[in-house]
C-alpha cells in the first residue's frame, strides 16, 4: 500500500500506516471485540487453536522468541451466530485459554487439537480431533501401502468416521447423535480393540499415531455425547489459515500493540466473512458509526453492530445480481 500510494504521489510511511491500524483497532474495534467475546462465551461448543507470531519489541523477550496468536470460534450452531476471535498472548501457556474462557459457569464443550495446555480449562468437556489423528496415520503410511498395512488401516478407520459424518450432515443434533450411537460407535469400538493388538516400533510414526489415539481416547469419544460436536477442528483451522498465510508476507509484528491490533482486526474481518458479509463494507460501516456512538457513550451497547444484524446485512451483504455477478446490497 505504501508503494502504491507513492506511485500516485502520496507519500505515507509504513510506520504511519501501521499506527493508523493500531489506533483504529484498539480505539474503535476493541469494544466490539469485547461485545462479541461475551456472546461467544455463551456458546455450548467452543473451538480453540493457536499459531506462532513473532513480536520484535516485546518486554522481557528477545526479538527471535515466539509468541502466540490464540483463536476461538463458535461451533456449527444456529445460536449464537458465527464468531471468530483472535487474541495475542506472549506464550503458549495454558493459562491464556483458561483466563479467556473464565466466566463460563455451565460445563461446555471445548474442541481442540489435543494440546495439553488446554487441560488448564477445567470447566470444559474436552473434545478431540479426528483430522489430526488421520493425519498422523497418513504420515506413518509408506508410499503405496498395502491394505494390511497398520498405518493404512488406522487411516481408513478415520476415513470411515468422516464418511458417516457426511451422511449425518443434514440431520438435527438429536438425530445426528442417534445415528452416531448406532453406526459410528461400533466403528470406534472396533478401532480401539484393533489398536490393542498392535506392537509398533518405539519412536516410529506409527507408534506416535497410536499413542495419540490412546492418550486422546476420552476427547476423541466426546462426539458421542452430543450431536452439536463436530469430529474435527477443521472449522477453526480454516479460520486461522488466513493469518498463517499472511504471516509469510508481513513476517512479524513490531510491537505488542501491533500484535493486539492485528488480533482485533482479524477477529472483526473473519467474523464478518463467517456471517456472509463483505469485510471492507463492514469496516467502512463500523468506522462511520462507531466513533460517534463510542464518543458519546464509551459503554454503549454495541449489539446492533454485530455482523448478523439486519442493518449490517443490508449494508454489507453480498448478493447475486440479474447478470449472475456479485454485487453489494446497501
VEXTORPA-556235 format. One record per residue: x, z, y of N, C-alpha, C in turn; residue in one letter. Coordinates in pm, whole numbers. Atoms other than C-alpha are relative to their C-alpha. Layout:
% residues N
- X:Z:Y:X:Z:Y:X:Z:Y:A
...
END
This chain:
% residues 330
- 83:0:-119:0:0:0:88:0:126:X
- -93:-5:-113:290:83:232:52:-140:33:X
- -54:135:-21:438:-268:184:-110:-99:40:X
- 111:90:-35:100:-442:200:-34:12:148:X
- 34:-20:-141:21:-287:537:112:-47:92:X
- -114:45:-81:371:-363:663:-5:-150:20:X
- 13:147:-12:306:-732:593:-100:-39:108:X
- 98:27:-105:14:-709:835:41:63:134:X
- -51:-56:-125:228:-542:1100:-34:145:23:X
- 34:-142:-13:108:-186:1035:101:81:-79:X
- -105:-77:67:398:46:959:-42:147:-12:X
- 37:-138:30:281:368:797:86:45:-118:X
- -94:-43:104:534:562:591:-73:51:-123:X
- 56:-50:126:474:658:231:-31:150:11:X
- 23:-143:-18:504:1024:332:-131:25:73:X
- 126:-14:-74:219:980:580:-119:-29:-89:X
- 108:33:92:2:812:318:-24:115:-98:X
- 12:-112:94:75:1097:73:-66:119:68:X
- 59:-113:-72:-12:1356:338:-149:-22:26:X
- 142:30:-16:-343:1180:402:-78:40:-126:X
- 67:-31:127:-431:1213:34:-5:150:-22:X
- -3:-145:18:-322:1577:22:-103:68:89:X
- 92:-65:-93:-522:1670:330:-145:-26:-39:X
- 140:32:29:-842:1486:238:-45:60:-133:X
- 37:-56:131:-836:1603:-125:-21:150:7:X
- 7:-146:-2:-769:1970:-55:-96:52:107:X
- 91:-46:-106:-982:1989:262:-145:-36:-30:X
- 138:45:14:-1292:1787:170:-46:-12:-145:X
- 43:21:138:-1292:1715:-205:9:126:-86:X
- -18:-121:82:-1174:2052:-339:-127:85:-9:X
- 125:-75:16:-1504:2231:-255:-97:-65:-99:X
- 85:70:96:-1688:1964:-454:53:20:-141:X
- -63:-27:131:-1440:2014:-740:-46:135:-53:X
- 44:-133:42:-1532:2384:-749:-148:-1:-39:X
- 143:8:33:-1903:2300:-748:-20:-66:-136:X
- 8:68:129:-1853:2062:-1041:50:92:-112:X
- -52:-92:101:-1648:2324:-1225:-105:102:-42:X
- 104:-98:32:-1930:2578:-1201:-102:-57:-96:X
- 97:64:88:-2162:2329:-1368:62:-31:-136:X
- -68:29:126:-1907:2225:-1631:3:124:-90:X
- -8:-123:78:-1876:2590:-1738:-133:39:-63:X
- 130:-24:65:-2247:2583:-1830:-19:-87:-123:X
- 13:91:114:-2186:2314:-2092:26:73:-131:X
- -23:-65:130:-2220:2431:-2455:119:-59:-76:X
- -117:65:62:-1942:2186:-2554:95:-44:111:X
- -102:37:-98:-1621:2151:-2352:122:-53:-74:X
- -122:57:57:-1329:1926:-2440:116:28:95:X
- -117:-30:-82:-977:2006:-2319:123:-71:-56:X
- -127:66:37:-639:1832:-2322:97:22:115:X
- -98:-13:-106:-319:1831:-2119:109:-104:-19:X
- -109:96:4:-34:1598:-2032:107:41:101:X
- -115:-38:-82:303:1616:-1862:-13:-55:142:X
- -19:46:-137:353:1595:-1486:130:63:52:X
- -124:-50:-57:685:1632:-1306:-21:23:150:X
- 11:-36:-141:688:1811:-970:140:34:49:X
- -140:-15:-41:1019:1784:-784:27:131:72:X
- -23:-120:-80:986:2069:-536:-99:109:-39:X
- 87:-103:55:827:2339:-746:75:133:4:X
- -70:-128:-14:919:2702:-663:47:56:-134:X
- -55:-65:118:1149:2858:-920:29:-92:-117:X
- -23:95:109:1189:2539:-1128:89:-113:47:X
- -86:113:-33:1440:2256:-1141:-84:-127:11:X
- 77:126:-14:1326:1903:-1041:-24:-70:-133:X
- 13:68:129:1376:1791:-1404:-100:69:-94:X
- 88:-75:89:1140:2052:-1551:-138:-65:-6:X
- 132:57:22:797:1962:-1685:-109:100:34:X
- 121:-78:-22:466:2093:-1559:-113:-67:-78:X
- 110:56:78:121:2016:-1693:-121:-31:88:X
- 130:33:-55:-197:1842:-1585:-101:26:-112:X
- 103:-33:97:-482:2004:-1776:-128:-75:35:X
- 122:76:-22:-807:1814:-1820:-112:61:-85:X
- 118:-54:68:-1154:1942:-1912:-117:-94:26:X
- 119:81:-22:-1475:1748:-1965:-115:49:-86:X
- 119:-36:76:-1829:1796:-2086:-8:-84:-127:X
- 19:74:123:-1935:1683:-2431:-100:-114:19:X
- 92:114:-3:-2163:1392:-2518:-144:51:4:X
- 128:-67:-13:-2472:1567:-2387:-78:-55:119:X
- 83:42:-113:-2764:1488:-2160:15:96:118:X
- -17:-100:-104:-2717:1814:-1967:116:92:-36:X
- -6:63:-131:-2503:1870:-1779:49:-145:-12:X
- -52:138:2:-2419:1508:-1688:152:1:-14:X
- -145:6:22:-2060:1387:-1746:79:57:118:X
- -91:-59:-99:-1799:1594:-1561:140:-3:-58:X
- -141:5:41:-1421:1540:-1581:82:69:108:X
- -78:-74:-98:-1191:1788:-1411:147:12:-41:X
- -143:-16:18:-812:1776:-1380:44:127:75:X
- -56:-118:-67:-615:2091:-1294:150:5:-22:X
- -146:-16:9:-243:2111:-1217:35:145:-28:X
- -57:-132:24:-54:2409:-1359:149:-17:-29:X
- -145:14:14:322:2479:-1372:51:6:-142:X
- -50:-12:137:337:2529:-1750:-108:-37:-100:X
- 93:29:109:172:2470:-2087:-56:128:-61:X
- 46:-129:52:83:2836:-2130:-150:-1:-26:X
- 141:-12:33:-248:2912:-2297:-77:84:99:X
- 67:-78:-103:-322:3145:-2007:-79:-89:95:X
- 66:89:-96:-422:2843:-1799:-141:-40:-45:X
- 139:25:42:-721:2729:-2010:-82:128:-10:X
- 70:-128:7:-806:3096:-2062:-59:36:135:X
- 47:-33:-134:-833:3152:-1686:-103:-102:47:X
- 93:105:-44:-1003:2817:-1620:-139:23:-58:X
- 127:-13:70:-1275:2895:-1874:-58:140:7:X
- 55:-134:-17:-1327:3257:-1771:-136:-8:67:X
- 132:-3:-60:-1680:3345:-1677:-108:-56:-90:X
- 99:47:97:-1847:3177:-1973:-36:118:-91:X
- 38:-121:73:-2042:3463:-2125:-37:-29:-146:X
- 43:31:135:-2200:3299:-2427:107:-79:-74:X
- -96:83:76:-1988:3154:-2708:-28:-149:21:X
- 14:144:-20:-1926:2783:-2656:98:-70:-92:X
- -88:79:84:-1760:2504:-2849:112:-59:86:X
- -117:52:-71:-1407:2423:-2729:69:-100:-92:X
- -49:109:84:-1289:2088:-2864:138:-43:49:X
- -137:29:-41:-911:2032:-2858:77:-67:-114:X
- -84:68:98:-623:1869:-3043:72:94:-97:X
- -62:-94:92:-516:2186:-3223:120:73:59:X
- -112:-70:-64:-250:2302:-2974:-29:150:0:X
- 19:-144:20:-200:2675:-3038:-32:74:129:X
- 26:-66:-127:-219:2759:-2668:-148:24:25:X
- 144:-17:-21:-597:2715:-2676:-56:122:-72:X
- 46:-121:68:-620:3016:-2907:-16:116:97:X
- 14:-105:-101:-589:3226:-2590:-143:8:53:X
- 142:0:-41:-951:3127:-2514:-79:65:-112:X
- 59:-79:108:-1129:3395:-2712:-150:-21:-15:X
- 146:12:7:-1494:3338:-2625:-42:-143:-33:X
- 25:140:34:-1495:2998:-2794:2:-20:-150:X
- -7:48:138:-1567:2838:-3128:86:-126:5:X
- -96:108:-13:-1268:2608:-3169:-32:-114:-97:X
- 34:120:76:-1333:2253:-3289:122:-92:-8:X
- -119:82:23:-1070:2020:-3437:-26:-148:18:X
- 5:143:-29:-994:1651:-3406:46:-82:-120:X
- -36:84:113:-1002:1405:-3694:80:-123:41:X
- -85:111:-44:-839:1134:-3483:146:41:-9:X
- -138:-48:12:-524:1348:-3469:41:9:-147:X
- -32:-10:143:-541:1417:-3843:19:-138:-60:X
- -11:137:51:-599:1050:-3922:133:-63:42:X
- -125:56:-51:-302:954:-3704:120:54:-76:X
- -112:-59:74:-75:1194:-3891:12:-62:-139:X
- -6:67:130:-170:1042:-4227:45:-145:15:X
- -40:138:-23:-129:693:-4083:150:-11:23:X
- -144:-1:-25:222:778:-3960:79:27:-127:X
- -68:-31:126:306:904:-4309:-9:-113:-102:X
- 19:111:95:193:580:-4478:116:-99:7:X
- -99:109:-1:466:336:-4584:-71:-133:23:X
- 58:131:-21:411:-27:-4499:-54:-55:-131:X
- 67:54:119:172:-197:-4743:-18:106:-108:X
- 17:-111:94:95:139:-4902:-107:-34:-103:X
- 101:26:104:-86:107:-5237:-116:97:13:X
- 121:-81:-11:-432:254:-5282:20:143:-48:X
- -20:-135:51:-297:553:-5474:104:79:79:X
- -93:-72:-85:-51:649:-5200:-71:118:66:X
- 66:-121:-49:-128:1004:-5091:-35:-9:149:X
- 27:11:-144:-98:933:-4717:-118:-94:24:X
- 110:93:-17:-332:638:-4754:-132:62:-43:X
- 123:-66:45:-584:845:-4948:-51:96:108:X
- 39:-91:-108:-582:1111:-4673:-57:-76:118:X
- 46:85:-109:-622:838:-4413:-141:-50:-28:X
- 130:54:37:-921:692:-4600:-110:107:4:X
- 98:-108:-14:-1093:1032:-4615:-45:11:146:X
- 34:-7:-143:-1075:1046:-4235:-85:-120:41:X
- 76:120:-32:-1199:688:-4211:-145:12:-46:X
- 135:-17:53:-1499:777:-4426:-84:88:92:X
- 73:-89:-91:-1596:1062:-4192:-35:-72:130:X
- 29:76:-122:-1569:832:-3889:-109:-104:-26:X
- 102:98:35:-1777:570:-4068:-139:64:-4:X
- 127:-71:4:-2051:824:-4132:-47:36:141:X
- 38:-34:-137:-2042:935:-3768:-59:-119:73:X
- 57:120:-63:-2107:578:-3658:-144:-21:-45:X
- 137:12:50:-2416:579:-3878:-92:102:67:X
- 81:-108:-57:-2533:906:-3718:-8:-7:153:X
- -20:3:-145:-2457:798:-3361:-130:7:79:X
- 125:7:-75:-2816:732:-3253:-95:115:-31:X
- 87:-112:38:-2958:1047:-3412:6:111:105:X
- -6:-118:-88:-3054:1353:-3208:87:105:-69:X
- -95:-97:58:-2823:1656:-3262:-49:68:-128:X
- 51:-68:120:-3052:1828:-3516:2:-93:-121:X
- -1:96:111:-3091:1514:-3729:143:-34:-40:X
- -140:30:29:-2719:1442:-3698:62:111:-84:X
- -52:-112:78:-2634:1789:-3824:-55:-2:-142:X
- 62:8:132:-2877:1748:-4112:71:-103:-88:X
- -69:104:76:-2706:1425:-4218:146:37:-29:X
- -137:-45:24:-2361:1577:-4179:7:95:-118:X
- 2:-95:112:-2451:1862:-4414:-24:-74:-131:X
- 37:73:120:-2599:1617:-4661:108:-97:-47:X
- -89:109:39:-2336:1340:-4652:147:23:38:X
- -140:-19:-41:-2023:1447:-4460:65:120:-68:X
- -57:-120:60:-1977:1793:-4607:56:-26:-140:X
- -60:28:132:-1931:1665:-4967:132:-75:11:X
- -126:71:-20:-1660:1429:-4838:109:98:41:X
- -98:-97:-48:-1487:1714:-4657:40:96:-112:X
- -31:-90:112:-1512:1946:-4959:94:-68:-100:X
- -83:76:94:-1364:1678:-5183:141:-19:56:X
- -129:19:-68:-1085:1617:-4930:87:124:-16:X
- -82:-121:9:-973:1981:-4933:34:37:-145:X
- -36:-18:141:-988:2002:-5312:117:-90:-34:X
- -110:95:24:-766:1693:-5324:129:48:64:X
- -121:-51:-66:-522:1848:-5073:70:105:-85:X
- -57:-106:82:-476:2140:-5310:78:-51:-120:X
- -71:56:115:-339:1907:-5580:135:-60:41:X
- -121:68:-48:-54:1773:-5362:118:94:12:X
- -125:-75:-15:308:1887:-5353:100:-88:74:X
- -84:94:-74:472:1687:-5075:141:52:23:X
- -137:-35:-33:841:1683:-4989:2:79:129:X
- -5:-85:-119:911:1963:-4741:62:-76:117:X
- -52:64:-119:962:1832:-4389:-41:-145:16:X
- 42:139:-8:815:1491:-4467:-121:-14:91:X
- 117:25:-83:549:1329:-4250:-129:33:-76:X
- 118:-33:81:304:1371:-4537:-21:151:-1:X
- 11:-145:1:380:1744:-4552:-56:50:133:X
- 51:-39:-131:314:1770:-4178:-148:-31:14:X
- 142:35:-5:-18:1589:-4213:-83:98:-81:X
- 72:-94:86:-123:1815:-4499:-3:138:64:X
- -6:-130:-67:-6:2124:-4310:-99:9:115:X
- 95:5:-112:-211:2020:-4007:-142:16:-53:X
- 135:-6:57:-521:1970:-4223:-33:140:-50:X
- 25:-134:55:-484:2308:-4392:-9:104:113:X
- -1:-98:-109:-398:2504:-4077:-121:-14:92:X
- 112:28:-88:-684:2340:-3888:-133:-6:-75:X
- 122:14:81:-944:2373:-4165:-122:56:72:X
- 113:-58:-71:-1168:2604:-3961:-49:-89:113:X
- 44:90:-108:-1173:2391:-3644:-46:-136:-49:X
- 40:132:50:-1196:2069:-3848:-136:5:-71:X
- 131:-15:65:-1505:2208:-4022:-110:35:99:X
- 97:-49:-99:-1677:2315:-3698:-109:-101:29:X
- 105:99:-29:-1865:1985:-3661:-120:15:-93:X
- 111:-27:91:-2080:2108:-3950:-88:114:50:X
- 77:-110:-58:-2209:2390:-3726:-105:-47:99:X
- 87:42:-109:-2377:2187:-3453:12:-151:18:X
- 1:145:-15:-2479:1823:-3412:49:-49:135:X
- -49:40:-132:-2362:1824:-3050:152:-15:3:X
- -146:9:6:-1998:1849:-3156:40:-137:-52:X
- -56:126:50:-1802:1525:-3196:111:32:-100:X
- -104:-27:99:-1541:1485:-3468:140:-36:50:X
- -132:31:-56:-1260:1372:-3239:1:33:149:X
- -15:-22:-144:-1125:1435:-2890:27:-132:72:X
- -22:131:-63:-1116:1062:-2815:-62:-9:139:X
- 69:4:-129:-1359:1118:-2529:93:47:113:X
- -85:-51:-108:-1117:1330:-2328:134:-73:6:X
- -123:79:-4:-813:1126:-2429:-21:-126:83:X
- 30:118:-83:-983:825:-2270:-4:36:148:X
- 4:-43:-140:-1029:1029:-1951:140:27:55:X
- -134:-36:-45:-666:1138:-1937:93:-121:4:X
- -87:118:11:-524:791:-2014:32:-63:136:X
- -36:60:-129:-552:651:-1656:108:78:73:X
- -104:-81:-62:-342:943:-1534:135:-27:-65:X
- -126:25:71:-79:885:-1804:55:-139:31:X
- -43:135:-35:-68:512:-1726:52:-3:143:X
- -43:-3:-139:-45:576:-1352:134:69:17:X
- -126:-76:-9:240:822:-1406:121:-88:-25:X
- -111:92:24:456:536:-1532:41:-73:127:X
- -29:68:-126:434:388:-1182:48:97:108:X
- -40:-90:-108:449:687:-948:98:108:-46:X
- -106:-81:62:669:895:-1188:-13:151:21:X
- -1:-143:-26:633:1235:-1020:-80:32:126:X
- 52:-50:-127:471:1448:-750:114:71:71:X
- -110:-62:-75:699:1568:-473:-21:150:16:X
- 29:-141:-26:524:1899:-407:-116:49:-86:X
- 113:-61:71:279:2141:-566:-132:-43:63:X
- 122:46:-66:20:2047:-304:-33:-144:-38:X
- 23:137:42:67:1683:-401:-59:-7:-140:X
- 52:-5:137:7:1765:-768:-144:49:-2:X
- 137:-53:-7:-303:1969:-683:-95:-104:59:X
- 84:103:-61:-436:1692:-460:-28:-113:-99:X
- 20:102:102:-381:1439:-740:-105:43:-101:X
- 97:-52:97:-576:1662:-978:-142:-11:54:X
- 134:4:-60:-870:1684:-738:-48:-145:12:X
- 39:141:-17:-870:1310:-662:-35:-65:-133:X
- 30:55:132:-851:1212:-1029:-131:56:-53:X
- 125:-61:47:-1136:1456:-1102:-121:-71:57:X
- 115:61:-66:-1371:1305:-847:-17:-145:-45:X
- 7:142:39:-1284:947:-943:-47:-15:-144:X
- 39:12:141:-1312:998:-1319:-143:46:-24:X
- 139:-44:14:-1639:1190:-1284:-95:-107:53:X
- 82:110:-53:-1777:907:-1070:-12:-113:-102:X
- 0:107:100:-1677:647:-1329:-86:39:-121:X
- 77:-46:115:-1828:859:-1609:-150:-5:26:X
- 142:5:-37:-2158:856:-1418:-45:-138:45:X
- 40:138:-21:-2159:479:-1375:-4:-46:143:X
- -2:46:-138:-2086:454:-1005:140:-45:41:X
- -125:55:-49:-1816:275:-810:79:108:72:X
- -74:-112:-61:-1543:528:-722:38:-23:145:X
- -34:28:-140:-1443:352:-398:-121:29:90:X
- 121:-23:-78:-1801:353:-271:-36:149:4:X
- 30:-143:6:-1841:713:-384:90:79:95:X
- -91:-67:-93:-1530:828:-197:-37:-29:145:X
- 44:37:-135:-1650:639:110:-122:83:41:X
- 120:-81:-23:-1984:818:81:38:146:26:X
- -39:-140:-16:-1818:1159:41:73:25:131:X
- -78:-21:-122:-1573:1117:328:-83:-25:127:X
- 91:18:-112:-1858:1004:552:-86:124:22:X
- 96:-109:-9:-2081:1302:472:63:140:-5:X
- -50:-135:23:-1870:1598:357:63:66:123:X
- -59:-69:-116:-1668:1662:677:-105:62:93:X
- 105:-55:-86:-1988:1709:878:-64:123:-63:X
- 67:-110:71:-2151:1930:615:90:123:-8:X
- -89:-115:20:-1845:2149:546:50:59:131:X
- -38:-55:-131:-1753:2184:913:-109:95:51:X
- 111:-86:-42:-2098:2328:985:-11:123:-88:X
- 17:-112:94:-2105:2545:671:99:-16:-116:X
- -101:13:107:-1790:2587:454:-53:38:-138:X
- 57:-43:129:-2009:2747:183:-128:-76:-34:X
- 122:78:22:-2275:2475:183:-17:-36:-147:X
- 32:48:135:-2449:2381:-141:30:-150:-6:X
- -43:140:7:-2284:2053:-242:-62:-75:-117:X
- 57:64:118:-2502:1973:-542:-63:-135:32:X
- 60:130:-32:-2669:1687:-353:103:-113:4:X
- -104:102:0:-2332:1508:-356:52:-31:-141:X
- -43:30:137:-2294:1510:-735:-26:-148:-29:X
- 9:146:18:-2244:1152:-860:-122:-48:-79:X
- 119:42:75:-2558:1152:-1078:-128:19:82:X
- 120:-17:-82:-2794:1238:-793:-55:-136:43:X
- 62:127:-35:-3039:971:-679:66:-63:123:X
- -62:53:-120:-2869:937:-340:134:-66:-31:X
- -130:57:36:-2521:883:-486:-17:-124:-86:X
- 25:115:85:-2658:647:-748:-49:-119:83:X
- 53:107:-84:-2845:449:-484:109:-65:84:X
- -101:51:-91:-2547:414:-253:120:-61:-73:X
- -130:31:62:-2269:369:-508:-7:-64:-138:X
- 7:49:138:-2401:242:-842:13:-151:-7:X
- -8:144:27:-2312:-99:-982:-136:-50:-46:X
- 121:64:52:-2597:-339:-1053:31:-147:-26:X
- -16:143:29:-2617:-687:-1206:-97:-80:85:X
- 85:86:-82:-2745:-945:-962:-62:-112:-82:X
- 68:111:68:-2952:-1251:-1045:98:-100:-58:X
- -102:94:49:-2631:-1451:-1092:83:61:-113:X
- -72:-65:110:-2511:-1203:-1354:124:72:43:X
- -121:-65:-48:-2229:-1075:-1133:-32:142:45:X
- 16:-136:-44:-2172:-711:-1050:-8:4:152:X
- 9:-24:-142:-2289:-614:-703:-18:150:21:X
- 16:-142:-29:-2328:-279:-529:-136:26:62:X
- 124:-44:-62:-2654:-106:-454:33:78:127:X
- -19:-81:-119:-2695:55:-114:68:-78:110:X
END
